[in-house]
Amino acid sequence: MSKICQITGKKAMVGNNVSHSKRRTKRRFNVNLFTKKFYWVEQDCWISLRISAAGLRTINKMGLDAALKQAASKGYLNA
């Protein structure tokens, strides 16, 4: 499974490690992802999502149903 948040669509970014001598080597900035189960009241079932910390804050702010609808309309949700 790829490192993409199912609510916000955030994915890993690429950047540089910069040493003291300003030598640059490639590195990845990964997303703060974790798997969490939510109870979806409208469907009366448990769902498991792979979300970032920002996605969890979005669910807390908007509610699970509204966040899932928004993610599905933007194409982030693959289910």
C-alpha positions in Angstrom: 0.0 0.0 0.0 1.4 3.4 -1.0 2.1 6.2 1.5 -0.9 8.4 0.6 -3.5 9.8 3.0 -7.0 8.6 2.0 -8.7 11.8 3.3 -6.3 14.6 2.3 -4.4 13.0 -0.5 -1.0 14.0 1.0 2.0 11.9 -0.2 5.7 11.8 0.3 7.8 14.7 -1.0 11.4 14.7 -2.3 14.0 17.1 -1.1 17.7 17.3 -0.2 19.8 16.6 2.9 22.2 19.6 3.1 25.4 19.0 5.0 27.5 21.6 6.7 29.6 21.9 3.5 26.4 22.4 1.5 26.7 19.0 -0.2 23.2 17.9 -1.3 21.9 14.3 -1.3 18.3 13.2 -2.1 15.9 12.3 0.7 12.2 11.8 1.2 9.8 13.7 3.5 7.3 11.0 4.4 3.7 11.7 5.6 2.7 11.1 9.2 0.5 8.2 8.3 -1.3 5.6 10.6 -4.1 3.1 10.2 -7.2 3.9 12.2 -10.6 2.3 12.4 -13.7 4.5 12.5 -17.3 3.7 13.1 -19.4 5.0 10.2 -22.8 5.7 11.7 -24.6 6.3 8.3 -23.6 2.9 7.0 -23.6 1.2 10.4 -20.2 -0.4 10.0 -16.5 -0.1 10.9 -14.1 1.2 8.3 -10.3 1.2 8.4 -8.5 4.2 6.9 -4.9 5.0 6.3 -4.8 8.7 7.3 -2.4 11.4 8.2 -2.5 13.6 11.3 -4.0 16.4 9.1 -6.7 13.9 7.9 -7.6 13.0 11.4 -8.0 16.7 12.2 -10.2 17.1 9.1 -12.4 14.2 10.3 -12.7 15.7 13.8 -13.7 19.1 12.3 -16.1 18.1 9.5 -17.3 14.7 10.6 -16.6 11.3 9.0 -19.4 11.3 6.5 -18.6 14.8 5.1 -14.8 14.0 5.0 -15.4 10.8 3.1 -17.7 12.5 0.6 -15.1 15.2 0.0 -12.3 12.7 -0.4 -14.3 10.6 -2.8 -15.2 13.7 -4.9 -11.5 14.6 -5.2 -10.5 11.0 -6.0 -8.4 10.4 -2.9 -10.5 7.6 -1.6 -9.8 4.3 -3.5 -12.7 2.4 -2.0 
